[in-house]
Amino acid sequence: MIVTRNPATAWRVIGGEAVVLALDSKVLRGLNAVGSRIWELIDGRRSTEEIAAQLVSEFEVDAARAREEVEAFVKVLLAKGLLTESR
């Protein structure tokens, strides 16, 4: 699956952690270090598999766990309207 950030969001990384503002609802969300890195890697070109592979190279996590975590995280962000699925 390939996803992209919803254009109705504003975000910034502060101290290694992303803060994401949903402009339509004015809801502010903070992401931990791993969530922030996933957010940074979401660009509308990389698949969730590619993002998971990047996390494996950067963090101490095995490939299966990385894939599961990325998929779960992306599903949550899709449900909250912070991401859209690319076609």
C-alpha positions as semicolon CSV with decimal commas, in nm:
position;residue;x (nm);y (nm);z (nm)
1;M;0,000;0,000;0,000
2;I;0,119;0,350;-0,079
3;V;-0,013;0,641;0,126
4;T;0,044;1,014;0,131
5;R;-0,006;1,281;0,394
6;N;-0,341;1,455;0,377
7;P;-0,282;1,806;0,238
8;A;-0,511;1,935;0,515
9;T;-0,237;1,872;0,773
10;A;0,050;2,080;0,896
11;W;0,344;1,921;1,073
12;R;0,684;1,985;1,217
13;V;0,948;1,773;1,387
14;I;1,049;1,914;1,724
15;G;1,314;1,740;1,929
16;G;1,296;1,430;1,711
17;E;0,919;1,393;1,744
18;A;0,656;1,505;1,494
19;V;0,363;1,723;1,586
20;V;0,077;1,696;1,335
21;L;-0,214;1,938;1,313
22;A;-0,530;1,838;1,128
23;L;-0,627;2,174;0,981
24;D;-0,994;2,087;0,932
25;S;-1,058;1,970;1,289
26;K;-0,778;2,171;1,459
27;V;-0,672;1,852;1,642
28;L;-0,304;1,837;1,733
29;R;-0,130;1,500;1,764
30;G;0,219;1,418;1,883
31;L;0,404;1,116;1,746
32;N;0,680;0,922;1,920
33;A;1,021;0,878;1,756
34;V;0,925;0,573;1,549
35;G;0,587;0,718;1,449
36;S;0,763;1,041;1,355
37;R;1,009;0,853;1,134
38;I;0,724;0,669;0,962
39;W;0,547;1,003;0,910
40;E;0,862;1,149;0,754
41;L;0,899;0,848;0,521
42;I;0,540;0,872;0,396
43;D;0,577;1,056;0,068
44;G;0,324;0,909;-0,171
45;R;0,597;0,710;-0,347
46;R;0,719;0,458;-0,089
47;S;0,507;0,155;-0,008
48;T;0,446;0,047;0,348
49;E;0,683;-0,245;0,274
50;E;0,959;-0,001;0,176
51;I;0,896;0,209;0,487
52;A;0,917;-0,103;0,705
53;A;1,245;-0,203;0,538
54;Q;1,385;0,143;0,611
55;L;1,286;0,109;0,978
56;V;1,464;-0,227;0,997
57;S;1,783;-0,057;0,881
58;E;1,746;0,230;1,131
59;F;1,601;0,064;1,443
60;E;1,654;-0,266;1,621
61;V;1,343;-0,439;1,488
62;D;1,290;-0,749;1,278
63;A;1,124;-0,726;0,936
64;A;0,797;-0,900;1,030
65;R;0,743;-0,679;1,334
66;A;0,827;-0,364;1,136
67;R;0,573;-0,456;0,866
68;E;0,302;-0,522;1,125
69;E;0,369;-0,198;1,310
70;V;0,381;0,016;0,995
71;E;0,057;-0,135;0,864
72;A;-0,120;-0,082;1,198
73;F;0,009;0,275;1,232
74;V;-0,092;0,363;0,877
75;K;-0,443;0,222;0,933
76;V;-0,485;0,442;1,241
77;L;-0,368;0,752;1,053
78;L;-0,598;0,669;0,760
79;A;-0,893;0,635;1,000
80;K;-0,809;0,973;1,156
81;G;-0,794;1,135;0,812
82;L;-0,426;1,229;0,840
83;L;-0,330;1,010;0,543
84;T;-0,488;0,922;0,214
85;E;-0,427;0,608;0,011
86;S;-0,245;0,680;-0,315
87;R;-0,378;0,532;-0,635
